Amino acid sequence: MPFTSGTHTLGPHNATLLVNTRRTGTAAKAGHNLTIVVTSWSGTLEVDDDPGQTRIALSADGASLRVREGRGGIQALGEDDKASIQQSIDDDVLKRSAIEFRSSAVERSPDGDHLRVRGELELLGRSHPIAFELTVGDDGRLAGTVTVKQSDWGIKPFSILFGTLKVVDEVEVAVEGNLSSG
């Protein structure tokens, strides 16, 4: 199913926005690779017959990230651990700030099922360009991922144990949703 003309809205009602982190350092085995879900966000995909007029925007509440899952580690990630991680994200990493993305250029593939997107991502008051691809399947399922290097926005990747356990600078942001229900 190609991207069809019109305005498509996305959010927690019909899509999932995830942040996937990985761990590194000499004590990495003690930590967890995390899947974090963004619980408060909205996106708009305005597909125009003129590809040059297609636009994408996304806004997310930086205080709405919740740990969904921790993989690896010496022991299972408990609810207290999840709460502590959430507090670190809120207080030290994103500081409860808004997250905004606005496209500057969107190119549609000849078959219409891929969009190549370029735009500006704003985190902590800093904007930097990012580029990614969105795909839509025959069933209307939308998917896309982008790698965000935290330090590009002045974010120091989280670390503990004197830096022997830390989050890798590059995190993956993924969206999956359903255009047919949006």
C-alpha positions in Angstrom: 0.0 0.0 0.0 1.6 3.3 -1.0 1.5 6.4 1.1 -1.9 7.9 0.2 -2.6 11.6 0.0 -4.1 13.2 3.0 -3.4 13.9 6.6 -2.5 11.0 8.9 -2.2 11.4 12.6 -0.2 9.2 14.8 0.2 8.9 18.5 -0.2 6.3 21.3 -3.7 5.5 20.1 -2.4 3.9 16.8 1.4 3.8 17.0 4.3 3.1 19.3 7.4 5.4 19.7 10.3 3.6 21.2 13.9 4.5 22.3 16.3 1.5 22.3 19.6 1.9 24.3 22.6 -0.3 24.6 25.2 -0.5 27.3 29.0 -0.5 27.2 32.0 -0.4 29.5 33.9 -2.9 31.6 30.9 -3.5 33.8 28.4 -3.7 30.9 27.3 -7.2 31.9 25.8 -5.7 35.0 23.6 -3.3 33.1 20.7 -3.7 30.7 19.9 -2.8 27.1 16.7 -0.9 27.4 13.5 -0.5 25.4 11.8 2.7 26.5 8.3 3.7 25.3 7.3 7.3 24.8 3.8 7.5 26.3 2.8 11.1 25.4 3.4 12.2 21.8 1.7 13.1 18.5 2.7 13.1 14.9 1.3 14.4 11.7 2.1 13.0 8.2 0.6 15.3 5.5 1.1 13.4 2.2 0.5 15.7 -0.8 0.2 14.6 -4.5 3.1 17.0 -5.0 5.9 15.2 -3.1 7.6 18.5 -2.4 4.6 19.5 -0.3 4.6 16.4 1.9 5.4 17.2 5.6 6.0 15.4 8.8 5.9 16.7 12.3 6.3 15.1 15.7 6.0 16.4 19.3 6.8 14.3 22.4 6.8 15.0 26.1 10.3 14.4 27.3 8.9 13.5 30.8 6.8 10.6 29.3 9.5 8.0 28.7 8.9 4.8 30.6 11.1 1.7 30.7 9.3 -1.1 29.0 12.0 -3.8 29.1 15.6 -4.4 30.1 17.6 -7.1 28.3 20.7 -8.7 29.7 22.2 -7.8 33.0 23.2 -9.9 35.9 19.7 -9.8 37.4 16.2 -8.9 36.1 15.3 -5.3 36.0 12.8 -4.6 38.8 10.2 -1.9 39.2 12.4 0.1 41.5 15.2 0.0 38.8 12.7 1.2 36.2 11.6 4.0 38.4 15.2 5.0 39.1 16.0 5.0 35.3 12.9 7.1 34.6 14.0 9.6 37.2 17.5 9.8 35.7 16.0 10.4 32.3 13.7 13.2 33.7 16.2 14.9 35.9 19.6 14.4 34.2 19.1 13.4 30.5 16.0 15.0 29.0 15.2 17.3 31.9 11.5 17.0 31.2 11.9 19.1 28.0 9.8 18.9 24.9 11.1 16.9 21.9 10.2 18.3 18.4 10.8 17.2 14.9 9.9 19.1 11.7 10.7 17.8 8.2 12.5 20.1 5.7 12.4 17.7 2.8 10.4 14.5 2.1 11.0 12.4 -1.0 8.6 9.6 -2.0 10.0 6.5 -3.7 8.7 5.6 -7.2 6.5 2.8 -5.9 5.2 5.1 -3.1 5.8 2.8 -0.2 9.0 4.6 1.1 9.5 8.2 2.3 13.0 9.6 2.6 12.8 12.3 5.3 15.2 15.0 6.3 14.5 17.6 9.0 15.4 19.1 12.3 15.2 17.4 15.7 15.1 19.7 18.7 16.2 18.4 22.1 17.1 20.5 25.1 16.8 23.6 23.0 19.3 22.5 20.4 18.4 21.6 16.8 20.3 19.3 14.5 19.5 17.7 11.2 18.5 14.0 11.0 17.5 11.8 8.1 15.5 8.6 8.1 13.2 6.4 6.0 9.6 5.5 6.6 7.9 2.5 5.0 4.3 1.5 4.7 3.2 -2.1 4.1 0.3 -3.4 2.1 -1.6 -3.6 5.4 -1.1 0.1 6.2 1.7 -0.7 8.8 4.1 2.2 9.1 7.7 1.7 10.3 10.8 3.7 10.6 14.0 4.1 12.7 16.7 6.7 13.2 19.9 6.7 15.2 20.3 9.7 17.4 23.7 10.5 18.8 23.0 12.0 22.2 26.2 14.1 22.4 25.1 16.0 19.3 22.5 17.7 21.4 24.7 18.2 24.4 23.5 15.1 26.3 26.1 13.3 28.2 25.3 9.6 28.0 24.3 8.2 31.3 27.0 6.4 33.3 27.5 4.9 36.7 30.2 3.0 38.6 32.8 5.6 37.7 32.1 5.2 34.0 32.5 1.4 33.9 28.8 1.0 33.0 27.3 3.5 30.5 24.8 4.0 27.8 26.2 4.0 24.3 26.0 7.5 22.8 23.9 6.4 19.8 20.3 5.4 20.7 17.8 4.1 18.2 14.4 5.7 17.9 11.7 3.6 16.2 8.1 4.2 15.3 5.6 1.6 14.3 2.0 2.4 13.6 -1.0 1.9 11.4 -1.9 4.5 8.9 -5.3 2.9 8.1 -6.5 3.6 11.6 -5.1 7.1 12.0 
